[in-house]
Amino acid sequence: MFKTFIISALLATFTLPLLLQYTNAAEQTNVPATLAKPVSDQIALDADFLKEKINSSIGLTVVKVEETALPGIALLVTNQGLFYASYDGEFFIQGKVYNLGSTVKDIGEESLAKVRLEGLKSFEDNMIVYKAENEKYVVSVFTDITCGYCRKMHEKMADYNARGITFRYLAYPRAGIKDQNGNLTQGFKDLRSVWCSEDNATALTKAKSGTGIAYRICEAPIEAQFKFGRQIGVSGTPAIILSNGMMVPGYQPPEQLEELLKNT
């Protein structure tokens, strides 16, 4: 018996009933046996085909395709985040899929965790780091200068560090890279200036305290970090990536983050 799943669909009003009809088809006496088979029995997963179909249909670039325990449904890691699709590419699903086994499990989160850890490696030399003297934990945090909770978190950096938590910042300009007129956003330019500073850790602290940002231009990977963030599910700041690849969105007070890390 297939395990039960909860699907939050992009077009939930008709996508879910259509998916469920495969399991009910065998009970319908007026449906030919060949049509009553589940999609997974008719079509094998072809990653290249699905990548091309999704790209040509809605313009998404699919980075990775994986099978799921849900028959006929594949997991898609794209340049815009995580989605699901039927093997034939006829149905596209946005949202989370849960396995209701012995424990409730988000089946997409494990795949994203791996993608996050792999991707973070490419930015290790381009993060702004606040290292704990007695380091016990390392978190990677997507941040923006204008984000109120990012500023609140940064104000408590000494407390985080005292608890053995090292912060590694990545840039995530919430307004995006370019505005509707095609010009670079102020958020992008400010983060680039910080990353291009000789002492970018001090520059970021000053920027978040509102004391000003010295304008700088260099080949800082602001756009690459922003795009990576979108790919792995970041939709706002701060977004904290733990050492196991799991993501915790939003502000976490020092004592709360420490407790979370102890139990991870």
Protein Blocks (a to p, Z undefined) as FASTA:
>chain_A
ZZddddddfblmlmmmmmmmmmmmmmpmkbcfklmpcfklmpccdfklmmmmmmmmnopa
cfbdcddfbehiacdddfkbccdddfklpaccedddddddfbccdfklmmmmmmmmmmmm
mmmmmcccdddfblcbdcdddddfklmklmmmmmmmmmmmmnopacddddddfkbjbdfk
opacfklmmmmmmmmpmblmlmmmmmmnonapaddddddfklmmmmmmmmnopabdcddd
dfkopacedjddfklmmmmmmmZZ
